[in-house]
Amino acid sequence: MSQQDAWEREYHKPQLIQISQEPRNDLKKYIKFLKKQEGLIFDGLKILDLGSGNGKHANYLAQIGDNEVFGFDISITAVKSARANAKLLDIQVDYKVADIGAKYSLEDDSFDLVIDIMSSNSLNEKERTIYLEEIHRILKKGAHFFVRALCKDGDDNAKKLIKQHPGKEHDTYINKDMGLTERVFSKEDFISTYSKYFQIQSLEKKTNYAKFKNQSYKRNYWLAYLKKIA
């Protein structure tokens, strides 16, 4: 099953995603950091939401200032939903059906902020390299990148999945219910992977509960504040 087929099925019959219009508090906290610590004014910014889903994060970013916001998602159903939600809010967001692990049809050095909230977990290593290179390419110097990713450290559930359903690549497991392979990161691996392209301003481990098939599982996540410095 392709990634697009898997996510189409997920949006038609959700097992993992939460159909909500409320943006994550992690993103709201990050926006406060950008305003207070980085002096970023949310007016006239160019912003990209990778794996935009039903639009809750991109729509939020479009509402907090006069910003030009884009959303990429591999699911046609998700993009249709995001467009409909933006229309209900009477806001403009440019949603496109796109694979975040392939080349982006966007200009060099043109974006002020990119966010990836649990959207790159199922990329393979080749796709992840393209994703990192493309984000680095489109961000302006000094621009920002927010990542929420799966954390291996201290996550017994992640380690169990790797042992029971290992993927072909390092620290991956196969989610057979969804038809996807997912990657989890140790702190060392995350730093090694992302610091090749970005300055890591902050890397925080957070514990939360994820619902899958109406059951709650304790999971760990990385919250990363990144910046393009060169």
LOMI-678186 format. One record per atom (N, C-alpha, C): x, y, z; atom name. Coordinates in steps of 0.001 Angstrom, whole numbers, plus 524288, in hexadecimal, padded with zeros to 5 digits. Layout:
<nodes>
NODE       X       Y       Z   atom
NODE       X       Y       Z     CA
...
</nodes>
This chain:
<nodes>
NODE       X       Y       Z   atom
NODE   8034C   7FB4F   80000      N
NODE   80000   80000   80000     CA
NODE   80371   804E6   80000      C
NODE   80235   808AC   7FC9D      N
NODE   80538   80D86   7FC73     CA
NODE   803E3   810FB   80119      C
NODE   8075C   814CF   80241      N
NODE   80641   8187B   80678     CA
NODE   8012D   81B6A   80574      C
NODE   80056   81CFD   8008E      N
NODE   7FB91   81FE5   7FF58     CA
NODE   7F6BC   81C97   80062      C
NODE   7F6D5   817AE   7FEC8      N
NODE   7F25B   8142E   7FFB8     CA
NODE   7F177   8136A   80593      C
NODE   7F5C2   812D0   80871      N
NODE   7F54F   81201   80E1A     CA
NODE   7F2CC   816B1   810C4      C
NODE   7F465   81B5F   80F37      N
NODE   7F235   8200B   811B2     CA
NODE   7ECAD   82131   80FD1      C
NODE   7EB7F   81FC6   80AFD      N
NODE   7E61C   82048   80926     CA
NODE   7E282   81CE1   80C7C      C
NODE   7E42F   8181E   80D67      N
NODE   7E113   81490   8109C     CA
NODE   7E08A   816A7   8162B      C
NODE   7E4CF   818E7   81834      N
NODE   7E4B1   81B01   81D87     CA
NODE   7E0E1   81F8B   81E02      C
NODE   7E0B7   822F7   81A1D      N
NODE   7DD26   82773   81A68     CA
NODE   7D775   825E2   81985      C
NODE   7D69A   82194   816D4      N
NODE   7D13E   81FB0   8162E     CA
NODE   7CF5F   81CB2   81AFD      C
NODE   7D318   819ED   81D7F      N
NODE   7D1BA   816EE   8222C     CA
NODE   7D625   81780   82627      C
NODE   7D626   81BCD   8292D      N
NODE   7DA8D   81D15   82CA9     CA
NODE   7DB87   818F9   830DB      C
NODE   7E08A   81774   8314D      N
NODE   7E24B   81410   83585     CA
NODE   7E631   816EC   8390B      C
NODE   7E94E   81A60   83694      N
NODE   7ED82   81D0A   83961     CA
NODE   7EC9F   822ED   839CF      C
NODE   7EB39   82566   8357A      N
NODE   7EA9A   82B0F   83583     CA
NODE   7E5CC   82CB5   838A5      C
NODE   7E623   8314E   83AE2      N
NODE   7E1C1   8337F   83DC4     CA
NODE   7DF5D   837E3   83A85      C
NODE   7DA77   83732   83911      N
NODE   7D7CE   83B0D   835D5     CA
NODE   7D608   83F8D   83958      C
NODE   7D949   84372   839C5      N
NODE   7D83E   847F0   83D2C     CA
NODE   7D9F5   84CDA   83A60      C
NODE   7D788   85133   83BB3      N
NODE   7D904   85640   83970     CA
NODE   7DC86   85961   83D1D      C
NODE   7DDCC   8571B   84190      N
NODE   7E0EE   859DE   84570     CA
NODE   7E6BE   858B7   84498      C
NODE   7E9F2   85CBA   8439F      N
NODE   7EF8E   85BD1   842DF     CA
NODE   7F226   859DA   847DA      C
NODE   7F65A   856FA   84748      N
NODE   7F921   854D8   84BCA     CA
NODE   7FB7D   8592E   84F21      C
NODE   7FB5C   8585C   85434      N
NODE   7FDB6   85C23   857C7     CA
NODE   80392   85CA9   856DF      C
NODE   80616   85878   854FE      N
NODE   80BAA   858B5   853D2     CA
NODE   80CD3   85CEA   84FBE      C
NODE   80960   85D69   84BD9      N
NODE   80A1A   8616D   847E2     CA
NODE   80924   866DA   84A22      C
NODE   8051C   86764   84D51      N
NODE   803FE   86C76   84FB3     CA
NODE   80896   86E47   85313      C
NODE   80AE0   86A98   855F2      N
NODE   80F6F   86BD1   85931     CA
NODE   81406   86D8D   855D5      C
NODE   814B2   86B00   85160      N
NODE   818F8   86C62   84DD7     CA
NODE   81833   871D4   84B8C      C
NODE   81370   87323   84A31      N
NODE   81255   87856   8481F     CA
NODE   813A0   87C81   84C34      C
NODE   8125E   87B74   8511E      N
NODE   813B9   87F19   85552     CA
NODE   819A0   87FB9   855BC      C
NODE   81C7C   87B64   85520      N
NODE   82233   87B98   85530     CA
NODE   82441   87F09   850C5      C
NODE   82221   87E55   84C1C      N
NODE   823E7   8816A   8479D     CA
NODE   822DE   8873E   84869      C
NODE   81E70   8886F   84AA7      N
NODE   81D1A   88DF0   84B8D     CA
NODE   82086   89067   84FC1      C
NODE   82114   88D94   8542C      N
NODE   823C1   88FCE   858B5     CA
NODE   829AF   88F72   85843      C
NODE   82BA8   88AD4   856D6      N
NODE   8314B   889F2   856D2     CA
NODE   833ED   88B63   851AE      C
NODE   83127   88AA7   84D5B      N
NODE   83370   88BB4   8483C     CA
NODE   831A3   890E5   845ED      C
NODE   82DD2   8935B   84873      N
NODE   82BE7   89865   84691     CA
NODE   8291D   89816   8415D      C
NODE   826E5   89385   84026      N
NODE   82449   892D1   83B22     CA
NODE   81ED4   89534   83B50      C
NODE   81DBA   8987D   83794      N
NODE   81893   89AF9   83732     CA
NODE   8154C   897ED   83341      C
NODE   810E6   895FB   8350A      N
NODE   80D9C   892BD   831AE     CA
NODE   80A0F   89620   82E4C      C
NODE   80C8D   89885   82A84      N
NODE   809C4   89BC7   826B7     CA
NODE   80CFD   89BCF   821B1      C
NODE   80A9F   899F5   81D7F      N
NODE   80D65   899CF   81886     CA
NODE   81147   8955A   81806      C
NODE   810DB   89158   81B59      N
NODE   81463   88CE8   81B0E     CA
NODE   8128F   888F9   816F5      C
NODE   8163E   885FC   81503      N
NODE   81516   881BB   81169     CA
NODE   81618   87CA6   8145C      C
NODE   811FC   87962   814E2      N
NODE   8122A   874DE   81862     CA
NODE   8105E   86FF5   81589      C
NODE   81300   86B98   816A0      N
NODE   8118A   86694   81448     CA
NODE   81085   8629B   81890      C
NODE   80C06   85FFA   81840      N
NODE   80A95   85BBD   81BCD     CA
NODE   80B17   856A1   818CA      C
NODE   80ECB   85352   81A6B      N
NODE   80FB2   84E4C   817E0     CA
NODE   80C42   84A1E   81A5A      C
NODE   80923   8478F   81720      N
NODE   80566   843C2   8192A     CA
NODE   800FA   84699   81BE1      C
NODE   7FE6F   84A00   81903      N
NODE   7FAB7   84DC4   81B4B     CA
NODE   7F583   84B64   81CFC      C
NODE   7F46D   84689   81B75      N
NODE   7EFB1   843F3   81D4A     CA
NODE   7EAC8   84712   81C25      C
NODE   7E76C   8479E   8201B      N
NODE   7E288   84A70   81F52     CA
NODE   7E320   85057   81FD0      C
NODE   7E804   85226   82064      N
NODE   7E908   857BF   82042     CA
NODE   7E927   85A84   82576      C
NODE   7E8CC   857B0   829C6      N
NODE   7E84E   85A65   82ED1     CA
NODE   7ED0B   85DC8   83024      C
NODE   7F1BF   85C22   82E92      N
NODE   7F657   85F47   82FCB     CA
NODE   7F736   863A5   82BD8      C
NODE   7F6A2   8626F   826DC      N
NODE   7F745   86672   822DB     CA
NODE   7F31E   86AB0   82369      C
NODE   7EE51   86922   8247B      N
NODE   7EA1E   86CF0   8252B     CA
NODE   7EB24   8706D   829E6      C
NODE   7ED26   86E23   82E0B      N
NODE   7EE92   87128   832B6     CA
NODE   7F2C2   8752C   83166      C
NODE   7F6C4   87388   82E75      N
NODE   7FB03   87719   82D11     CA
NODE   7F925   87B6F   8296E      C
NODE   7F52A   87A54   8265E      N
NODE   7F2FB   87E54   822F1     CA
NODE   7EFA9   88241   825EF      C
NODE   7EDD1   880BD   82A7E      N
NODE   7EA62   88418   82D93     CA
NODE   7ED45   887B8   8314F      C
NODE   7F23A   88678   83287      N
NODE   7F500   8899F   8366E     CA
NODE   7F80E   88E1F   83403      C
NODE   7F758   88F0A   82F08      N
NODE   7F9DC   8936F   82C6F     CA
NODE   7F8B9   89337   826A4      C
NODE   7FA3A   89744   823E7      N
NODE   7F969   89782   81E45     CA
NODE   7FDDC   89497   81B9A      C
NODE   7FD94   88F63   81BDF      N
NODE   801C8   88C10   819F3     CA
NODE   8001F   88909   81518      C
NODE   803F9   887BA   811E6      N
NODE   8030B   88474   80D4F     CA
NODE   80451   87ED6   80EDF      C
NODE   8004B   87B9E   80F59      N
NODE   800F5   87660   81185     CA
NODE   7FFCF   87239   80D67      C
NODE   8032A   86E40   80D59      N
NODE   8029F   869DB   809CA     CA
NODE   80231   864D4   80CFD      C
NODE   7FF4F   860FC   80AEE      N
NODE   7FEED   85BEC   80D7A     CA
NODE   7FFA9   85792   80986      C
NODE   8032B   853ED   80ABB      N
NODE   80418   84F5A   8076B     CA
NODE   80217   84A80   80A34      C
NODE   7FF2B   8473D   80770      N
NODE   7FDAB   84228   8098E     CA
NODE   7FD2E   83E43   8051D      C
NODE   7FE9B   83967   8062D      N
NODE   7FE7D   83557   8022F     CA
NODE   7F8F8   83350   80139      C
NODE   7F564   83465   804ED      N
NODE   7F007   83278   80486     CA
NODE   7EC7D   8366F   801CB      C
NODE   7E9F8   834B7   7FDA6      N
NODE   7E63F   8380D   7FAD8     CA
NODE   7E1AD   83971   7FE65      C
NODE   7DFE0   835A3   80170      N
NODE   7DB83   83685   80509     CA
NODE   7DCEA   83A9A   8091F      C
NODE   7E1AA   83A4C   80B42      N
NODE   7E364   83E1D   80F2D     CA
NODE   7E38E   84396   80CE1      C
NODE   7E58D   8441C   80830      N
NODE   7E5EA   84942   805A9     CA
NODE   7E081   84B88   804A8      C
NODE   7DCE0   84849   802F1      N
NODE   7D784   84A26   8021D     CA
NODE   7D522   84C0B   8073E      C
NODE   7D612   84920   80B6C      N
NODE   7D411   84A8F   81096     CA
NODE   7D682   84FAE   81272      C
NODE   7DB98   85043   811B2      N
NODE   7DE4A   85505   81355     CA
NODE   7DC43   859C8   81061      C
NODE   7DB74   8592A   80B61      N
NODE   7D962   85D82   8083D     CA
NODE   7D3E9   85F0E   80A10      C
NODE   7D0B8   85B27   80B38      N
NODE   7CB64   85C37   80D0E     CA
NODE   7CB81   85EFD   81255      C
NODE   7CF00   85D4F   815D3      N
NODE   7CF65   85FC5   81AF9     CA
NODE   7D158   8655F   81A94      C
NODE   7D504   86659   8170D      N
NODE   7D6EB   86BAB   8163E     CA
NODE   7D299   86F33   81426      C
NODE   7CF68   86D0F   810AA      N
NODE   7CB10   87013   80E7C     CA
NODE   7C723   87182   812B7      C
NODE   7C616   86DD9   81646      N
NODE   7C27C   86EEE   81A9B     CA
NODE   7C486   8734E   81E23      C
NODE   7C9B4   8738A   81EA7      N
NODE   7CC27   8778D   821EF     CA
NODE   7CD08   87CA3   81F01      C
NODE   7CBEB   87C95   819EB      N
NODE   7CCA9   88123   81687     CA
NODE   7D258   882F2   8168B      C
NODE   7D5EB   87F21   815E1      N
NODE   7DB78   88056   8158F     CA
NODE   7DDC2   87DEB   8109E      C
NODE   7E257   87FDE   80F0B      N
NODE   7E4ED   87DF4   80A5E     CA
NODE   7E9B5   87AAE   80BDC      C
NODE   7E99C   875B6   80A6B      N
NODE   7EE24   87245   80B03     CA
NODE   7EEA4   86F2D   805F0      C
NODE   7F361   86EC6   803EC      N
NODE   7F44D   86C05   7FF06     CA
NODE   7F59B   86650   8002F      C
NODE   7F1A9   862F2   7FFDA      N
NODE   7F264   85D5E   800E7     CA
NODE   7F37E   85A74   7FBD1      C
NODE   7F767   856F8   7FBFD      N
NODE   7F8C7   853EA   7F770     CA
NODE   7F96D   84E28   7F8E9      C
NODE   7F7FF   84AB4   7F54C      N
NODE   7F92D   84525   7F5F0     CA
NODE   7FEDE   8446F   7F463      C
NODE   8022D   84308   7F83B      N
NODE   807C6   842A3   7F732     CA
NODE   80A4E   83EC4   7FAE6      C
NODE   80E6C   83C50   7F910      N
NODE   81188   838A3   7FC15     CA
NODE   81604   83BA6   7FE94      C
NODE   8164B   83BBE   803C9      N
NODE   81A55   83EDC   80663     CA
NODE   81FBC   83C50   80607      C
NODE   81FFA   8378F   803F3      N
NODE   824F4   834F7   80324     CA
NODE   826D8   8353E   7FD8A      C
NODE   82481   838CF   7FA75      N
NODE   82614   839AF   7F506     CA
NODE   8275B   83F79   7F45A      C
NODE   82972   840EE   7EFDC      N
NODE   82AF0   8465C   7EEE1     CA
NODE   8262D   849F0   7EF3E      C
NODE   82704   84EAD   7F16F      N
NODE   822D2   85278   7F213     CA
NODE   82303   85676   7EDA9      C
NODE   81E75   857D0   7EB9B      N
NODE   81E2A   85BD8   7E77D     CA
NODE   81DB5   86132   7EA0F      C
NODE   821C7   862A6   7ECEB      N
NODE   821E0   86794   7EFCE     CA
NODE   82726   86A35   7EEF9      C
NODE   82738   86F5F   7EF61      N
NODE   82BFD   8725A   7EE51     CA
NODE   82FFE   871DB   7F2B4      C
NODE   834F3   87265   7F144      N
NODE   83934   87274   7F510     CA
NODE   838A5   87717   7F8C8      C
NODE   83A54   87667   7FDA5      N
NODE   83AD6   87AB4   80174     CA
NODE   835F3   87E27   801AD      C
NODE   8316C   87BB5   801F5      N
NODE   82C97   87EBB   80194     CA
NODE   828F3   87E3C   8064B      C
NODE   82A0B   87A8B   809DD      N
NODE   8267B   879A1   80E3A     CA
NODE   828DD   87B64   8136C      C
NODE   8256E   87D52   816D1      N
NODE   82706   87F18   81C05     CA
NODE   8265F   87ADE   8202C      C
NODE   822E3   87726   81F35      N
NODE   821BA   8731C   82312     CA
NODE   81F9D   86E3D   8205E      C
NODE   82193   869B7   82205      N
NODE   81F7F   864AE   8204F     CA
NODE   81E42   8618B   82536      C
NODE   819D3   85ED9   8253C      N
NODE   81883   85B78   829A6     CA
NODE   81783   855E2   827C2      C
NODE   8193F   85220   82AE1      N
NODE   81868   84C95   829D9     CA
NODE   8169E   84A2B   82EFD      C
NODE   8118F   84966   82F81      N
NODE   80F62   8473E   83453     CA
NODE   80DAF   8419E   8334E      C
NODE   81142   83E05   83477      N
NODE   81040   83861   833F6     CA
NODE   80F43   836B4   82E53      C
NODE   81190   8397D   82A9A      N
NODE   81063   83855   82520     CA
NODE   814BA   83579   82244      C
NODE   81985   8359B   82448      N
NODE   81DE3   83322   82188     CA
NODE   81F48   82DCE   823C0      C
NODE   81C29   82BD7   82768      N
NODE   81D6C   826E1   829F6     CA
NODE   81DC7   8224E   82621      C
NODE   81A9E   8226A   82204      N
NODE   81A64   81DEB   81E7E     CA
NODE   81DCD   81E91   8199D      C
NODE   8212D   8228A   8198A      N
NODE   824DE   8230F   81532     CA
NODE   82936   81F0D   815C7      C
NODE   82B15   81CF6   81161      N
NODE   82FC2   819C0   811A3     CA
NODE   83495   81D47   8117E      C
NODE   8392F   81B01   811EF      N
NODE   83DE6   81E45   8126D     CA
NODE   83EF0   82188   80D88      C
NODE   83DE1   81F65   808F6      N
NODE   83E93   8225F   80423     CA
NODE   83ACC   82702   80401      C
NODE   835EC   82603   8055D      N
NODE   831FF   82A32   80570     CA
NODE   83345   82E3D   8099F      C
NODE   83545   82C6F   80E1B      N
NODE   8368B   83010   81254     CA
NODE   83AF1   833CB   810B8      C
NODE   83EB0   831C5   80DCC      N
NODE   842E9   83523   80BE5     CA
NODE   840C2   83959   8084A      C
NODE   83D3E   837DA   804C3      N
NODE   83AD8   83BAA   8013A     CA
NODE   837C5   83FB9   8045E      C
NODE   834C2   83DEA   80821      N
NODE   83199   84156   80B89     CA
NODE   8350D   84558   80E4D      C
NODE   83969   843A9   8107C      N
NODE   83CE4   8473E   8133E     CA
NODE   83F82   84B0B   80F7E      C
NODE   84142   84912   80B0B      N
NODE   843BF   84C76   80728     CA
NODE   83FF6   85083   8050C      C
NODE   83B1D   84EE8   80425      N
NODE   8373E   85282   80201     CA
NODE   835A8   856AD   805FA      C
NODE   8350C   85530   80ADD      N
NODE   833B6   85915   80EDE     CA
NODE   83822   85D00   80F73      C
NODE   83CEF   85B07   80F95      N
NODE   8416E   85E8B   80FEB     CA
NODE   84196   86232   80B30      C
NODE   84055   86025   806AC      N
NODE   8407E   86345   801DD     CA
NODE   83C73   867A6   801E5      C
NODE   837BB   86680   80394      N
NODE   8338A   86A6E   8031D     CA
NODE   83377   86E5E   8079F      C
NODE   835EA   86D07   80C03      N
NODE   835FC   870B0   81067     CA
NODE   839DD   87522   80F70      C
NODE   83865   879BD   8112C      N
NODE   83C05   87E26   81112     CA
NODE   8403D   87D4D   81530      C
NODE   844A2   87FD9   81498      N
NODE   848A8   87FA9   818A1     CA
NODE   8467C   88219   81DA2      C
NODE   84714   87F64   821FE      N
NODE   844F4   88147   826F1     CA
NODE   83F51   87FC4   827DE      C
NODE   83D02   87CDD   82427      N
NODE   83786   87B48   824A1     CA
NODE   83714   8766E   8281A      C
NODE   83239   874F6   8294F      N
NODE   83138   87131   82D73     CA
NODE   82E6A   86C44   82B8A      C
NODE   82F4D   86807   82E89      N
NODE   82D2B   862E1   82D38     CA
NODE   82BAC   86032   83253      C
NODE   826BC   85E8D   832BF      N
NODE   824C5   85BE0   83767     CA
NODE   82384   8563B   8360F      C
NODE   82585   85296   83937      N
NODE   824A1   84CFF   83847     CA
NODE   82291   84A66   83D34      C
NODE   81E7C   84753   83C8D      N
NODE   81CA5   843C3   840AB     CA
NODE   81D15   83E4A   83E68      C
NODE   8208B   83B15   840C1      N
NODE   821C4   835F5   83E91     CA
NODE   82188   831C3   842C9      C
NODE   82155   82CE4   8411A      N
NODE   8212E   82886   844BF     CA
NODE   8267A   827BB   8475F      C
NODE   82660   826E1   84C78      N
NODE   82B1B   82649   84FA0     CA
NODE   82B99   820A1   8517E      C
NODE   8302F   81E68   850E5      N
NODE   83138   81913   852A1     CA
NODE   832AF   818E2   85867      C
NODE   83580   81CD7   85A34      N
NODE   837AE   81CCA   85F7E     CA
NODE   83366   81C6E   863A1      C
NODE   833AB   8186B   866D9      N
NODE   82FEB   817C9   86B12     CA
NODE   82A7F   81621   86960      C
NODE   829D8   814BE   86468      N
NODE   824B3   8133C   8625F     CA
NODE   8247E   80D4C   861A9      C
NODE   82260   80AA5   8657B      N
NODE   82220   804EF   8655A     CA
NODE   81EBC   802F9   860DA      C
NODE   81AA4   805EB   85F94      N
NODE   8172F   8044D   85B59     CA
NODE   81A0B   80468   8561F      C
NODE   81D26   8088E   8553F      N
NODE   8202A   808F6   85064     CA
NODE   82415   80479   84FF2      C
NODE   826CB   80359   8543B      N
NODE   82AA9   7FF22   8542B     CA
NODE   82817   7F9D2   85345      C
NODE   82370   7F92A   85564      N
NODE   82080   7F44A   854A0     CA
NODE   81EF0   7F3AA   84EE9      C
NODE   81D35   7F7EE   84C87      N
NODE   81BA1   7F7BA   84707     CA
NODE   82045   7F686   8437C      C
NODE   824D0   7F8D4   844A8      N
NODE   82985   7F7D2   84191     CA
NODE   82B09   7F20A   841EB      C
NODE   82A85   7EFDA   8468B      N
NODE   82BF0   7EA5F   8475C     CA
NODE   8280F   7E6A4   844C5      C
NODE   8230B   7E7D4   8453F      N
NODE   81F08   7E442   8434D     CA
NODE   81DF3   7E4E3   83D77      C
NODE   81E41   7E9BB   83B86      N
NODE   81CFE   7EAC9   83602     CA
NODE   82123   7EE48   8338D      C
NODE   82600   7EC7B   83348      N
NODE   82A3A   7EFD3   8315E     CA
NODE   829AC   7F147   82BA1      C
NODE   82B19   7F630   82A78      N
NODE   82B51   7F7E6   82512     CA
NODE   830A4   7F6AB   822C1      C
NODE   83181   7F823   81DE7      N
NODE   83662   7F6F4   81B34     CA
NODE   83AC8   7FAA0   81CD6      C
NODE   83979   7FF50   81EA8      N
NODE   83D66   80337   81FF2     CA
NODE   83DFC   803D3   825D8      C
NODE   8420B   8069A   8276B      N
NODE   84363   80742   82CF2     CA
NODE   83EED   809BC   83003      C
NODE   83DA4   80755   83480      N
NODE   839AD   80953   83817     CA
NODE   83478   80A7A   83571      C
NODE   832CF   806D0   8323C      N
NODE   82D9F   80725   82FD5     CA
NODE   82A72   80257   83156      C
NODE   8255C   80305   83143      N
NODE   821CB   7FEA8   8321A     CA
NODE   81D4E   7FF21   82E36      C
NODE   81AC6   7FABA   82D42      N
NODE   81679   7FA95   8297D     CA
NODE   8114F   7FAD9   82C68      C
NODE   80E57   7FEE4   82B4C      N
NODE   8090C   7FF5E   82D5E     CA
NODE   80577   7FC78   8298E      C
NODE   80477   7F792   82AB2      N
NODE   8019B   7F440   82709     CA
NODE   7FBE8   7F5E1   82670      C
NODE   7F9A7   7F826   82A86      N
NODE   7F438   7F9DF   82A2E     CA
NODE   7F395   7FE4A   82640      C
NODE   7F78C   801B9   825FC      N
NODE   7F73E   80625   8226E     CA
NODE   7FA0C   8053D   81D47      C
NODE   7FD77   8014D   81D2C      N
NODE   8006E   8004E   8186D     CA
NODE   804E4   80419   817AF      C
NODE   8072B   805EC   81C07      N
NODE   80B68   809B5   81BD3     CA
NODE   8100D   807DD   81F0F      C
NODE   814B4   80992   81D8A      N
NODE   8195E   808E0   820BC     CA
NODE   81A91   80E0F   8235B      C
NODE   81BB1   80DFC   82876      N
NODE   81CB4   812CA   82B5F     CA
NODE   82225   812A8   82DCC      C
NODE   82477   8173F   82E3A      N
NODE   829C3   817EB   83052     CA
NODE   8297F   81A91   8359B      C
NODE   82C65   81884   83968      N
NODE   82CF0   81B07   83E80     CA
NODE   832A9   81C94   83F2E      C
NODE   83396   820DB   84213      N
NODE   838DC   822F9   8429C     CA
NODE   83AC5   822E1   8483C      C
NODE   83F93   82100   848FC      N
NODE   8424A   82201   84DE0     CA
NODE   8441A   827B0   84DA8      C
NODE   8458C   829D8   85215      N
NODE   8477A   82F3F   8522D     CA
NODE   84C45   82FD3   84EB7      C
NODE   84FC7   82C0D   84F1B      N
NODE   85490   82C36   84BF5     CA
NODE   85356   82C28   84622      C
NODE   84FB2   828B9   84486      N
NODE   84E44   8285F   83EFE     CA
NODE   84B97   82D57   83D0F      C
NODE   8482D   82F8B   84048      N
NODE   84575   83446   83E9F     CA
NODE   84959   838B2   83DC1      C
NODE   84CD9   83968   84180      N
NODE   850BF   83D8E   84101     CA
NODE   85436   83CAC   83C41      C
NODE   855F3   837D0   83B7E      N
NODE   8594A   83690   8370C     CA
NODE   85690   837A1   831DC      C
NODE   85188   83659   8319A      N
NODE   84E95   83700   82CB6     CA
NODE   84D6E   83CB7   82B81      C
NODE   84B7B   83F95   82F4D      N
NODE   8499D   844EC   82E47     CA
NODE   84DDF   84915   82E9F      C
NODE   851EA   84818   831C1      N
NODE   855F9   84C1D   8325F     CA
NODE   8596E   84CA9   82D8C      C
NODE   858F8   84904   829E1      N
NODE   85BD1   84992   824EA     CA
NODE   859B4   84E2A   821C3      C
NODE   854D7   84F9F   822DE      N
NODE   8523A   853A3   81FC2     CA
NODE   850A9   85871   822ED      C
NODE   84FC8   857C4   8280A      N
NODE   84D91   85C00   82B2F     CA
NODE   8503E   85C6E   83082      C
NODE   8501B   8611C   8329E      N
NODE   851A0   861E0   83812     CA
NODE   84D1D   86006   83B7F      C
NODE   84E57   85CD2   83F62      N
NODE   84A54   85B08   84308     CA
NODE   84A3A   85EC4   847AA      C
NODE   84619   861E6   847FD      N
NODE   84599   865A8   84C39     CA
NODE   843A6   8631B   85138      C
NODE   84039   85F45   85092      N
NODE   83DFF   85C89   85511     CA
NODE   83C36   85725   85351      C
NODE   83D2F   85338   856B0      N
NODE   83B54   84DEE   855A9     CA
NODE   83948   84BBE   85ACC      C
NODE   83427   84B20   85B15      N
NODE   83193   8498F   85FE9     CA
NODE   82EA2   84475   85F14      C
NODE   82F3E   840E6   862BD      N
NODE   82C38   83C06   86293     CA
NODE   82721   83CC9   86589      C
NODE   822E6   83B24   86327      N
NODE   81DBD   83BBE   8658D     CA
NODE   81AE0   83689   8657A      C
NODE   8183B   83559   869B5      N
NODE   8150F   830A0   86A01     CA
NODE   80F4F   83208   86960      C
NODE   80CAC   82F06   86630      N
NODE   80727   82FFE   86543     CA
NODE   80483   82ABD   8645B      C
NODE   7FF80   82AF7   86359      N
NODE   7FC8F   82633   8623D     CA
NODE   7FA3B   82687   85CCB      C
NODE   7FB44   8227C   859B7      N
NODE   7F927   82230   8546C     CA
NODE   7F4CA   81E2B   85458      C
NODE   7F09F   81F78   85197      N
NODE   7EC54   81BC4   85109     CA
NODE   7ECCC   818E2   84BDE      C
NODE   7EC6D   813BE   84C2D      N
NODE   7EC69   81092   84771     CA
NODE   7E83E   80C66   84808      C
NODE   7E485   80C6D   8446A      N
NODE   7E01D   808B8   8448C     CA
NODE   7DD53   808FA   849D6      C
NODE   7DC95   80DEA   84B96      N
NODE   7D9B4   80F19   8506A     CA
NODE   7DC75   80D48   85566      C
NODE   7E17B   80C00   8550A      N
NODE   7E492   80AB9   859A5     CA
NODE   7E8DD   80ECE   85A55      C
NODE   7EA26   81016   85F3A      N
NODE   7EE2B   813FE   86055     CA
NODE   7F363   81159   86162      C
NODE   7F782   8138C   85F0A      N
NODE   7FCC2   81192   85FC7     CA
NODE   80052   81615   8616D      C
NODE   80382   8151C   86560      N
NODE   80740   81901   8671A     CA
NODE   80BB6   81944   8632D      C
NODE   80CB5   81DF3   8610B      N
NODE   810D1   81E97   85D28     CA
NODE   8142D   82357   85E80      C
NODE   81908   82323   85CB4      N
NODE   81C95   8278C   85D55     CA
NODE   81D74   82A3B   8581A      C
NODE   81E3D   82F56   85858      N
NODE   81EE4   83281   853A6     CA
NODE   82369   8364E   85467      C
NODE   825CB   837C9   85009      N
NODE   8298E   83C0D   85011     CA
NODE   826DF   84104   84E3F      C
NODE   827CA   8453E   85108      N
NODE   8263B   84A6F   84F4F     CA
NODE   82B3F   84D60   84E0D      C
NODE   82C0A   84E9F   8491F      N
NODE   830E6   85104   84771     CA
NODE   82FFD   85675   84535      C
NODE   832F3   85A44   8472C      N
NODE   832FA   85F8F   84522     CA
NODE   83803   86017   841FD      C
NODE   83776   860D2   83CE8      N
NODE   83BED   860E4   8395F     CA
NODE   83C3A   86610   8366D      C
NODE   840F5   86741   83496      N
NODE   841C4   86C38   831D9     CA
NODE   845CC   86B87   82D7C      C
NODE   844AB   86DDF   828FA      N
NODE   84872   86DBB   824AD     CA
NODE   84C59   8722B   82575      C
NODE   8513F   870CA   82639      N
NODE   8552E   874DA   82740     CA
NODE   858F7   87587   822AB      C
NODE   858DD   871F4   81EE9      N
NODE   85C57   87272   81A63     CA
NODE   859F3   86FB8   815AC      C
</nodes>
